Protein backbone atom coordinates (compact mmCIF):
# COMPACT_ATOMS: atom_id res chain seq x y z
CA UNK A 1 0.00 0.00 0.00
CA UNK A 2 1.11 3.53 -0.77
CA UNK A 3 0.81 6.43 1.70
CA UNK A 4 -2.86 7.57 1.93
CA UNK A 5 -3.98 4.74 -0.35
CA UNK A 6 -7.38 3.22 0.49
CA UNK A 7 -8.74 -0.10 -0.79
CA UNK A 8 -12.26 0.25 -2.24
CA UNK A 9 -12.76 -3.31 -3.52
CA UNK A 10 -10.89 -6.61 -3.56
CA UNK A 11 -11.85 -9.60 -5.72
CA UNK A 12 -10.33 -13.07 -5.58
CA UNK A 13 -10.62 -15.47 -8.52
CA UNK A 14 -9.91 -12.96 -11.29
CA UNK A 15 -8.11 -14.20 -14.41
CA UNK A 16 -5.55 -12.06 -16.24
CA UNK A 17 -6.07 -12.91 -19.91
CA UNK A 18 -2.67 -11.86 -21.25
CA UNK A 19 -0.95 -13.97 -23.88
CA UNK A 20 -2.53 -17.29 -24.78
CA UNK A 21 -3.13 -18.41 -21.22
CA UNK A 22 -4.99 -17.09 -18.23
CA UNK A 23 -3.49 -16.63 -14.79
CA UNK A 24 -5.66 -16.70 -11.68
CA UNK A 25 -5.17 -13.93 -9.16
CA UNK A 26 -6.58 -11.13 -7.05
CA UNK A 27 -7.88 -7.79 -8.35
CA UNK A 28 -7.77 -4.74 -6.07
CA UNK A 29 -9.26 -1.29 -6.71
CA UNK A 30 -7.93 1.62 -4.67
CA UNK A 31 -8.23 5.40 -4.77
CA UNK A 32 -4.80 5.52 -6.48
CA UNK A 33 -4.61 2.52 -8.81
CA UNK A 34 -5.85 -0.85 -9.99
CA UNK A 35 -3.73 -3.82 -8.90
CA UNK A 36 -3.82 -7.44 -10.02
CA UNK A 37 -1.46 -10.12 -8.74
CA UNK A 38 -1.18 -13.82 -9.52
CA UNK A 39 -1.90 -16.33 -6.77
CA UNK A 40 0.85 -18.73 -7.84
CA UNK A 41 3.62 -16.31 -8.83
CA UNK A 42 4.38 -13.15 -6.88
CA UNK A 43 6.49 -11.91 -9.83
CA UNK A 44 3.43 -11.73 -12.12
CA UNK A 45 1.45 -8.59 -11.27
CA UNK A 46 -0.01 -5.35 -12.61
CA UNK A 47 -0.15 -1.98 -10.86
CA UNK A 48 -1.92 0.60 -12.98
CA UNK A 49 -2.37 4.18 -11.68
CA UNK A 50 -5.72 5.75 -12.57
CA UNK A 51 -3.94 8.60 -14.38
CA UNK A 52 -2.51 6.13 -16.93
CA UNK A 53 -5.86 4.54 -17.83
CA UNK A 54 -7.26 5.65 -21.16
CA UNK A 55 -10.34 3.44 -21.34
CA UNK A 56 -12.23 0.82 -19.31
CA UNK A 57 -14.83 -1.32 -21.06
CA UNK A 58 -16.49 -4.72 -21.09
CA UNK A 59 -16.25 -6.80 -24.26
CA UNK A 60 -16.43 -10.36 -25.50
CA UNK A 61 -13.21 -12.36 -25.77
CA UNK A 62 -12.43 -15.96 -26.61
CA UNK A 63 -12.69 -16.56 -22.84
CA UNK A 64 -16.15 -14.97 -22.56
CA UNK A 65 -17.05 -11.53 -21.24
CA UNK A 66 -13.95 -9.64 -20.08
CA UNK A 67 -13.10 -6.36 -18.39
CA UNK A 68 -10.64 -4.54 -20.63
CA UNK A 69 -8.29 -1.78 -19.45
CA UNK A 70 -6.42 0.26 -22.02
CA UNK A 71 -3.50 2.45 -20.95
CA UNK A 72 -2.57 5.79 -22.50
CA UNK A 73 -0.01 5.94 -25.28
CA UNK A 74 2.29 7.77 -22.84
CA UNK A 75 2.34 4.70 -20.60
CA UNK A 76 2.79 2.15 -23.39
CA UNK A 77 -0.66 1.77 -24.90
CA UNK A 78 -1.24 -1.65 -23.32
CA UNK A 79 -4.54 -3.52 -23.49
CA UNK A 80 -5.17 -5.70 -20.44
CA UNK A 81 -8.02 -8.18 -20.09
CA UNK A 82 -9.50 -9.67 -16.92
CA UNK A 83 -12.25 -12.21 -16.31
CA UNK A 84 -14.02 -12.99 -13.04
CA UNK A 85 -14.19 -16.71 -12.22
C-alpha positions as YAML, in Angstrom:
chain: A
units: angstrom
residues:
- id: 1
  name: UNK
  ca: [0.00, 0.00, 0.00]
- id: 2
  name: UNK
  ca: [1.11, 3.53, -0.77]
- id: 3
  name: UNK
  ca: [0.81, 6.43, 1.70]
- id: 4
  name: UNK
  ca: [-2.86, 7.57, 1.93]
- id: 5
  name: UNK
  ca: [-3.98, 4.74, -0.35]
- id: 6
  name: UNK
  ca: [-7.38, 3.22, 0.49]
- id: 7
  name: UNK
  ca: [-8.74, -0.10, -0.79]
- id: 8
  name: UNK
  ca: [-12.26, 0.25, -2.24]
- id: 9
  name: UNK
  ca: [-12.76, -3.31, -3.52]
- id: 10
  name: UNK
  ca: [-10.89, -6.61, -3.56]
- id: 11
  name: UNK
  ca: [-11.85, -9.60, -5.72]
- id: 12
  name: UNK
  ca: [-10.33, -13.07, -5.58]
- id: 13
  name: UNK
  ca: [-10.62, -15.47, -8.52]
- id: 14
  name: UNK
  ca: [-9.91, -12.96, -11.29]
- id: 15
  name: UNK
  ca: [-8.11, -14.20, -14.41]
- id: 16
  name: UNK
  ca: [-5.55, -12.06, -16.24]
- id: 17
  name: UNK
  ca: [-6.07, -12.91, -19.91]
- id: 18
  name: UNK
  ca: [-2.67, -11.86, -21.25]
- id: 19
  name: UNK
  ca: [-0.95, -13.97, -23.88]
- id: 20
  name: UNK
  ca: [-2.53, -17.29, -24.78]
- id: 21
  name: UNK
  ca: [-3.13, -18.41, -21.22]
- id: 22
  name: UNK
  ca: [-4.99, -17.09, -18.23]
- id: 23
  name: UNK
  ca: [-3.49, -16.63, -14.79]
- id: 24
  name: UNK
  ca: [-5.66, -16.70, -11.68]
- id: 25
  name: UNK
  ca: [-5.17, -13.93, -9.16]
- id: 26
  name: UNK
  ca: [-6.58, -11.13, -7.05]
- id: 27
  name: UNK
  ca: [-7.88, -7.79, -8.35]
- id: 28
  name: UNK
  ca: [-7.77, -4.74, -6.07]
- id: 29
  name: UNK
  ca: [-9.26, -1.29, -6.71]
- id: 30
  name: UNK
  ca: [-7.93, 1.62, -4.67]
- id: 31
  name: UNK
  ca: [-8.23, 5.40, -4.77]
- id: 32
  name: UNK
  ca: [-4.80, 5.52, -6.48]
- id: 33
  name: UNK
  ca: [-4.61, 2.52, -8.81]
- id: 34
  name: UNK
  ca: [-5.85, -0.85, -9.99]
- id: 35
  name: UNK
  ca: [-3.73, -3.82, -8.90]
- id: 36
  name: UNK
  ca: [-3.82, -7.44, -10.02]
- id: 37
  name: UNK
  ca: [-1.46, -10.12, -8.74]
- id: 38
  name: UNK
  ca: [-1.18, -13.82, -9.52]
- id: 39
  name: UNK
  ca: [-1.90, -16.33, -6.77]
- id: 40
  name: UNK
  ca: [0.85, -18.73, -7.84]
- id: 41
  name: UNK
  ca: [3.62, -16.31, -8.83]
- id: 42
  name: UNK
  ca: [4.38, -13.15, -6.88]
- id: 43
  name: UNK
  ca: [6.49, -11.91, -9.83]
- id: 44
  name: UNK
  ca: [3.43, -11.73, -12.12]
- id: 45
  name: UNK
  ca: [1.45, -8.59, -11.27]
- id: 46
  name: UNK
  ca: [-0.01, -5.35, -12.61]
- id: 47
  name: UNK
  ca: [-0.15, -1.98, -10.86]
- id: 48
  name: UNK
  ca: [-1.92, 0.60, -12.98]
- id: 49
  name: UNK
  ca: [-2.37, 4.18, -11.68]
- id: 50
  name: UNK
  ca: [-5.72, 5.75, -12.57]
- id: 51
  name: UNK
  ca: [-3.94, 8.60, -14.38]
- id: 52
  name: UNK
  ca: [-2.51, 6.13, -16.93]
- id: 53
  name: UNK
  ca: [-5.86, 4.54, -17.83]
- id: 54
  name: UNK
  ca: [-7.26, 5.65, -21.16]
- id: 55
  name: UNK
  ca: [-10.34, 3.44, -21.34]
- id: 56
  name: UNK
  ca: [-12.23, 0.82, -19.31]
- id: 57
  name: UNK
  ca: [-14.83, -1.32, -21.06]
- id: 58
  name: UNK
  ca: [-16.49, -4.72, -21.09]
- id: 59
  name: UNK
  ca: [-16.25, -6.80, -24.26]
- id: 60
  name: UNK
  ca: [-16.43, -10.36, -25.50]
- id: 61
  name: UNK
  ca: [-13.21, -12.36, -25.77]
- id: 62
  name: UNK
  ca: [-12.43, -15.96, -26.61]
- id: 63
  name: UNK
  ca: [-12.69, -16.56, -22.84]
- id: 64
  name: UNK
  ca: [-16.15, -14.97, -22.56]
- id: 65
  name: UNK
  ca: [-17.05, -11.53, -21.24]
- id: 66
  name: UNK
  ca: [-13.95, -9.64, -20.08]
- id: 67
  name: UNK
  ca: [-13.10, -6.36, -18.39]
- id: 68
  name: UNK
  ca: [-10.64, -4.54, -20.63]
- id: 69
  name: UNK
  ca: [-8.29, -1.78, -19.45]
- id: 70
  name: UNK
  ca: [-6.42, 0.26, -22.02]
- id: 71
  name: UNK
  ca: [-3.50, 2.45, -20.95]
- id: 72
  name: UNK
  ca: [-2.57, 5.79, -22.50]
- id: 73
  name: UNK
  ca: [-0.01, 5.94, -25.28]
- id: 74
  name: UNK
  ca: [2.29, 7.77, -22.84]
- id: 75
  name: UNK
  ca: [2.34, 4.70, -20.60]
- id: 76
  name: UNK
  ca: [2.79, 2.15, -23.39]
- id: 77
  name: UNK
  ca: [-0.66, 1.77, -24.90]
- id: 78
  name: UNK
  ca: [-1.24, -1.65, -23.32]
- id: 79
  name: UNK
  ca: [-4.54, -3.52, -23.49]
- id: 80
  name: UNK
  ca: [-5.17, -5.70, -20.44]
- id: 81
  name: UNK
  ca: [-8.02, -8.18, -20.09]
- id: 82
  name: UNK
  ca: [-9.50, -9.67, -16.92]
- id: 83
  name: UNK
  ca: [-12.25, -12.21, -16.31]
- id: 84
  name: UNK
  ca: [-14.02, -12.99, -13.04]
- id: 85
  name: UNK
  ca: [-14.19, -16.71, -12.22]
...
